[in-house]
C-alpha cells in the first residue's frame, strides 16, 4: 500500500478516535468546572475522588486495551469466533477487576486520610465514590466494546457514543448539582449520580449498537460461559498494559505533588499547563490507538512491509502535530493560560510568567511523549506488552521522577526542573521503545500470530 493510502486510512481511523478522547477529556473537565461553580469544598472533593477513581479505572482499562490488538489481528484473519471469544473474556476480566476494587471506593476515607487529606475532604470524597464508584463496571464495559469496534475500524460510533455522553453529562450535572428543572439540589452527590448515570447510558447505547449492527457476531450470546484460554490471553496482555499506563499516570501525579511543595502559585501554573498538554495529548493517544489497530492487522496478515510503512506514516503525523503544538505553546502562552484565569486574579502576572515557561517545557515534553506513545501503540498491536512495561517503569520512575526532584529542588530550577525531569523520563522511554520496534517489529509481523 502506498504511503498516501496509509495516510488516508490512518486519518479515517484516527480522527474519530481523537475526537472520542477529546470528548472524554471534556467530560472530566466539565465535572470539575461545574462543581467549582457550586462550592470550593465540593470542587476539592470531586477533584480528589475523580483522581482516585481514575487511577484504578486506568489500571483496569489495560484489559480493554488488550482486546484491541487481539481483535485487530483476528479481524484481519477473518476469525469471527476468536473475535467473539476475546471480546467476551475482555468483558469478564474487566468485570472481575471492577468488583475487586469496589471495596476501595466504598472505604476510601481511611485511604485518603492516610495520604494526607483532611478529614472533611476525605469524607466528602468517600461519599462521592460510594455512588460514582459503581460506574467503574459500566465504564470498563464501554472501554472493552470501544476497543472491539475500533479494532474493526468502526471508529465513528466510538466518537458518537462519547459525544452523547458528554452532552448528557452537562445536563445531568446542571440538574442534579444545582437543583434545576425541578430536580433536588444534591451538590456533590448529584455530580456522582450524574457520572454513574452517564456511564450506564454509554454502555446501553454502545451495546445496543453492537446488537443491532453486528448481530452475526453474537457478542453477548452465552456471555455467562467461561472461556479460560481467551480469559488468560486477555489477562497476559492486559496486566502489563495496565501497569504501563499506571506508571505514566503515577509519574504525573508525583509531578503535581512536587509542584505543590513549591507553592500555590506554582501549582496553579502547573495545573493550567498540564490541562493544555493533556488536551493536545489526546491527539497522540488517538493516533496511538490507530497504530495499535494497524499493527494488529499487519500481524494477522503476516505483512511486515505494511507494518513498517504504516508506522512511518503514523509517527510522522504524530511528530508533525507535536511540532505544531510547540509553535502554539511558545508563540501564544498568555492567551492560552488566560482562559483558565479570572481577569481580576491578583496573582495573574506571576502565574502567566511561570506558566509560559512550563508551556515551553510542555511542548518539548510532547515531542518525546509523541514518539514513545506511538512506539508503544505499535508494540501493543504486535502483542508485545511485557518488555515495554519494564521500559515504562524504568524510564518514568528510575529516571524521570528522580530527575524531576533533582532538577526541581537539588539544583533549584523549580517548576521548569520538575517538567525537565518529565521530559528526560519520557525521552528515555521513547528511545527504548522506538529501538525495540525498529529491531523486532518487522520480525514479529512476519512470524504472525
C-alpha positions in Angstrom: 0.0 0.0 0.0 1.5 3.4 -1.0 2.2 6.0 1.8 -0.6 8.2 0.6 -3.1 5.4 1.1 -1.7 4.6 4.5 -2.1 8.3 5.5 -5.7 8.3 4.3 -6.6 5.1 6.1 -4.9 6.3 9.3 -6.7 9.6 9.1 -10.1 7.9 8.6 -9.4 5.5 11.5 -7.7 8.0 13.8 -9.9 11.2 13.6 -12.9 9.7 15.3 -10.7 8.1 18.0 -9.1 11.5 18.6 -12.5 13.2 18.8 -13.6 10.5 21.2 -10.6 11.0 23.5 -11.2 14.8 23.4 -14.8 14.4 24.3 -14.0 12.1 27.2 -11.4 14.6 28.4 -14.1 17.3 28.2 -16.5 15.2 30.4 -13.9 15.3 33.2 -13.2 19.0 32.7 -17.0 19.7 32.8 -17.4 17.9 36.1 -14.6 20.0 37.6 -15.9 23.3 36.3 -19.5 22.8 37.4 -18.6 21.6 40.9 -16.3 24.7 41.1 -19.3 26.8 40.4 -21.2 25.1 43.3 -18.6 25.2 46.1 -14.8 25.2 46.6 -15.2 22.3 49.1 -17.1 20.3 46.5 -14.5 21.1 43.9 -11.7 19.8 46.2 -13.7 16.6 47.0 -14.6 15.8 43.4 -11.0 16.5 42.2 -9.7 14.2 44.8 -12.3 11.5 44.3 -12.0 11.7 40.5 -8.3 11.2 40.7 -8.7 8.2 43.0 -11.3 6.7 40.6 -9.2 7.5 37.5 -6.1 5.7 38.9 -8.0 2.5 39.5 -10.0 2.8 36.3 -6.9 3.4 34.1 -5.3 0.3 35.5 -8.4 -1.8 34.8 -8.6 -0.4 31.3 -5.5 -2.4 30.4 -7.8 -5.4 29.8 -9.9 -3.4 27.4 -6.7 -2.1 25.7 -5.6 -5.7 25.3 -8.8 -6.5 23.4 -7.9 -4.0 20.6 -4.7 -5.7 19.2 -6.1 -9.2 19.7 -9.4 -8.4 17.8 -7.5 -6.4 15.2 -5.3 -9.4 14.2 -8.3 -11.8 14.4 -10.3 -9.4 12.2 -7.5 -9.4 9.6 -7.6 -13.2 9.6 -11.4 -13.3 9.3 -11.7 -15.3 12.5 -15.1 -14.2 13.9 -15.1 -16.9 16.6 -11.9 -15.7 18.1 -13.0 -12.1 18.0 -16.1 -13.1 19.9 -14.2 -15.1 22.5 -11.7 -12.4 23.0 -14.3 -9.6 23.5 -16.4 -11.7 25.9 -13.5 -12.5 28.1 -12.4 -8.9 28.0 -15.8 -8.1 29.5 -15.3 -10.9 32.0 -11.8 -9.7 33.0 -13.0 -6.1 33.3 -16.0 -7.1 35.5 -13.8 -9.2 37.8 -11.4 -6.3 38.2 -14.2 -3.8 38.8 -15.8 -6.0 41.6 -12.3 -6.4 43.2 -11.7 -2.7 43.5 -15.2 -1.7 44.7 -14.2 -2.0 48.4 -11.5 0.6 47.8 -14.2 3.0 46.6 -16.6 2.2 49.4 -14.0 2.5 52.2 -11.8 5.2 50.6 -11.9 7.6 53.6 -9.1 6.0 55.6 -7.0 5.6 52.5 -7.3 9.2 51.6 -6.6 10.4 55.1 -3.5 8.2 55.2 -2.4 10.1 52.0 -2.5 13.3 54.0 -6.0 14.6 53.0 -8.1 16.5 55.6 -10.9 14.6 57.4 -13.7 16.7 55.8 -12.5 16.4 52.2 -11.7 12.6 52.6 -15.2 12.0 54.0 -16.8 14.0 51.2 -14.7 12.2 48.6 -15.8 8.8 50.0 -19.4 9.9 49.8 -18.9 10.7 46.1 -17.1 7.4 45.4 -19.7 5.3 47.2 -22.1 6.3 44.4 -19.8 7.1 41.4 -17.5 4.1 42.1 -20.2 1.8 40.8 -19.6 3.4 37.4 -16.3 1.6 37.1 -18.3 -1.5 36.0 -20.1 0.1 33.0 -17.1 2.3 32.2 -14.8 -0.7 31.7 -17.5 -2.5 29.7 -17.7 0.6 27.4 -13.9 0.5 27.1 -14.0 -3.1 26.0 -16.7 -2.6 23.4 -15.0 0.6 22.1 -11.8 -1.4 21.7 -13.7 -4.2 19.9 -15.3 -1.7 17.5 -12.1 0.3 16.9 -10.2 -3.0 16.1 -12.7 -3.5 13.2 -12.1 0.2 12.2 -15.7 1.1 13.3 -14.5 4.3 15.0 -17.3 6.7 14.1 -19.6 5.0 16.6 -16.9 5.4 19.3 -16.9 9.1 18.7 -20.7 9.5 18.7 -21.2 7.5 21.9 -18.7 9.7 23.7 -20.3 12.9 22.4 -23.7 11.7 23.5 -22.2 11.0 27.0 -20.6 14.5 27.0 -23.9 16.3 26.3 -25.9 14.2 28.7 -23.3 14.8 31.4 -23.7 18.5 31.1 -27.4 18.4 31.5 -27.3 15.8 34.3 -24.8 17.8 36.3 -26.7 21.1 35.8 -29.9 19.5 37.1 -28.6 17.4 39.9 -25.9 19.6 41.3 -27.8 22.8 41.4 -31.4 21.5 41.6 -32.6 22.9 38.3 -35.6 21.8 36.2 -37.4 20.5 39.3 -34.6 18.2 40.5 -33.4 18.1 44.1 -30.3 20.2 44.8 -27.8 17.4 45.6 -24.5 19.1 45.2 -21.6 16.6 45.3 -24.0 13.6 45.4 -25.7 15.0 42.3 -22.4 15.0 40.5 -21.8 11.4 41.5 -25.3 10.3 40.4 -24.8 12.1 37.0 -21.5 10.4 36.5 -22.9 7.0 37.2 -25.9 7.6 35.0 -23.8 8.7 32.1 -21.6 5.6 32.4 -24.7 3.3 32.4 -26.2 5.1 29.4 -23.0 4.9 27.4 -22.9 1.1 28.0 -26.5 0.7 27.0 -26.0 2.8 23.8 -22.9 1.0 22.6 -24.3 -2.4 23.5 -27.4 -1.6 21.5 -25.3 -0.6 18.5 -23.4 -3.9 18.6 -26.6 -5.9 18.9 -28.3 -4.0 16.1 -25.5 -3.5 13.6 -23.4 -6.6 14.2 -26.0 -9.3 15.1 -24.0 -12.1 13.4 -21.1 -11.5 15.8 -23.3 -12.7 18.8 -21.0 -10.9 21.3 -23.4 -11.3 24.1 -24.7 -14.8 23.4 -23.8 -17.2 26.2 -21.8 -14.4 27.9 -22.1 -16.3 31.2 -19.9 -19.2 29.9 -16.2 -19.0 30.7 -13.6 -19.4 28.0 -10.4 -19.8 30.0 -7.9 -19.8 27.1 -9.2 -16.4 25.9 -9.6 -15.2 29.5 -6.0 -15.7 30.4 -4.8 -14.4 27.0 -6.5 -11.1 27.7 -5.0 -11.2 31.2 -1.5 -11.8 30.0 -1.7 -8.8 27.7 -3.9 -6.6 29.9 -1.9 -6.7 33.1 1.3 -5.3 31.6 -0.7 -2.7 29.7 -2.4 -1.6 32.9 0.9 -1.3 34.8 2.4 0.7 31.9 -0.5 3.2 31.9 -0.4 3.3 35.7 3.3 4.1 35.7 2.9 7.1 33.5 -0.2 8.4 35.3 1.6 8.0 38.6 4.6 10.0 37.3 2.3 13.0 36.5 0.6 12.6 39.9 4.1 12.7 41.5 5.0 15.8 39.5 1.8 17.5 40.7 2.7 16.6 44.3 6.2 18.1 43.8 4.8 21.3 42.3 2.6 21.6 45.4 5.8 21.7 47.5 6.8 24.8 45.6 3.7 26.7 46.5 0.1 27.5 45.4 1.0 29.8 42.5 3.4 27.3 41.0 0.8 24.5 41.4 -1.8 26.7 39.7 0.5 27.3 36.8 1.3 23.6 36.6 -2.4 22.7 36.6 -3.0 25.0 33.6 0.0 23.8 31.7 -1.0 20.2 32.4 -4.6 20.7 31.3 -3.4 22.2 27.9 -0.8 19.5 27.4 -3.4 16.8 28.3 -5.8 18.2 25.7 -3.3 18.1 22.9 -2.0 14.7 24.0 -5.5 13.3 23.2 -4.5 13.7 19.5 -1.4 11.5 20.0 -3.4 9.0 22.1 -6.0 8.6 19.2 -3.2 8.1 16.7 -1.6 5.6 19.0 -4.8 3.6 19.1 -4.9 3.7 15.3 -1.3 2.4 15.3 -2.4 -0.5 17.5 -5.2 -1.4 15.1 -3.0 -1.1 12.0 -0.1 -3.1 13.6 -2.6 -5.8 14.7 -3.9 -6.0 11.1 -0.4 -6.4 9.8 0.3 -9.1 12.4 -2.8 -11.0 11.3 -1.8 -10.8 7.7 1.9 -11.5 8.3 2.7 -8.4 6.4 5.9 -6.6 7.8 6.0 -4.2 4.9 2.5 -3.0 5.7 3.6 -2.6 9.3 6.7 -0.6 8.6 5.1 1.8 6.0 2.1 2.4 8.3 4.5 3.0 11.3 6.5 5.6 9.3 3.3 7.5 8.3 1.7 7.5 11.8 4.9 8.5 13.6 5.4 11.4 11.0 1.8 12.5 11.6 2.3 12.5 15.4 5.6 14.3 15.3 4.1 17.0 12.9 1.3 17.5 15.4 3.8 17.8 18.2 5.8 20.5 16.3 2.6 22.5 15.7 1.8 22.2 19.4 5.3 23.5 20.3 4.8 26.5 18.0 1.4 27.4 19.5 2.6 26.9 23.1 5.7 29.1 22.5 4.0 31.8 20.4 0.7 32.2 22.3 1.3 31.3 26.0 -0.6 34.3 27.5 -3.9 33.8 25.6 -3.9 30.1 26.4 -3.2 30.5 30.1 -5.6 33.4 30.4 -8.5 31.1 29.5 -8.1 29.5 33.0 -7.6 32.7 35.0 -10.0 35.4 36.2 -9.0 38.8 34.9 -9.1 40.1 38.4 -6.9 37.4 39.9 -4.2 39.2 41.9 -1.5 36.6 41.2 -2.3 36.6 37.5 1.1 38.2 36.3 3.2 35.6 38.3 1.0 32.7 37.1 1.4 33.9 33.5 5.1 34.2 33.8 5.6 30.7 35.4 3.0 29.2 33.1 4.8 30.4 29.9 8.0 28.6 31.0 6.0 25.4 31.8 4.2 25.6 28.4 7.5 25.7 26.6 8.6 22.6 28.6 5.2 21.0 27.9 5.8 21.5 24.2 9.2 19.8 24.4 7.7 17.1 26.6 5.0 16.5 24.0 7.6 15.9 21.3 9.2 13.0 23.1 5.9 11.8 24.5 4.5 11.5 21.0 7.4 9.3 19.9 7.1 7.0 22.9 3.3 6.6 22.8 3.4 5.8 19.0 6.0 3.1 19.5 4.0 1.8 22.5 0.9 1.6 20.4 2.7 -0.2 17.6 4.2 -2.7 20.0 0.8 -3.4 21.6 -0.6 -4.1 18.2 2.1 -6.8 17.9 1.1 -8.1 21.4 4.4 -7.1 22.8 3.5 -5.7 26.3 5.8 -7.1 29.0 9.1 -5.6 27.9 7.5 -2.2 27.2 6.1 -2.3 30.7 9.6 -2.7 32.2 10.8 0.1 29.9 8.0 2.4 31.2 8.6 1.7 34.9 12.3 2.1 34.5 12.1 5.3 32.4 9.4 7.0 34.4 10.3 6.0 38.0 14.1 5.2 37.9 14.9 8.1 35.6 12.1 10.6 35.3 10.9 11.0 38.9 14.4 11.3 40.5 15.4 13.8 37.7 12.4 15.9 38.4 13.3 16.0 42.1 17.0 16.7 41.4 16.4 19.4 38.8 13.5 21.0 40.7 14.9 21.1 44.2 18.5 20.0 44.5 19.6 22.2 41.6 16.9 24.8 42.2 15.2 25.1 38.8 11.8 24.9 40.4 8.8 24.1 38.2 10.9 24.1 35.0 13.2 21.5 36.6 10.3 19.3 37.6 9.0 19.3 34.0 12.5 18.8 32.7 12.6 15.5 34.6 9.4 14.5 32.9 11.0 15.3 29.5 14.0 13.2 30.4 12.0 10.2 31.6 9.7 10.2 28.5 12.7 10.7 26.2 14.4 7.6 27.6 11.1 5.7 27.2 10.9 6.9 23.6 14.4 5.8 22.7 13.9 2.3 24.3 10.5 1.7 22.7 11.3 3.0 19.3 14.5 1.0 19.2 12.6 -2.2 20.2 10.0 -1.7 17.5 12.6 -1.0 14.8 14.6 -4.0 15.8 11.8 -6.6 16.4 8.6 -5.2 14.8 9.0 -6.5 11.3 10.2 -9.9 12.5 7.2 -10.3 14.8 4.8 -9.3 12.0 6.5 -11.7 9.5 6.0 -14.6 12.0 2.4 -13.7 12.6 0.2 -14.7 15.5 
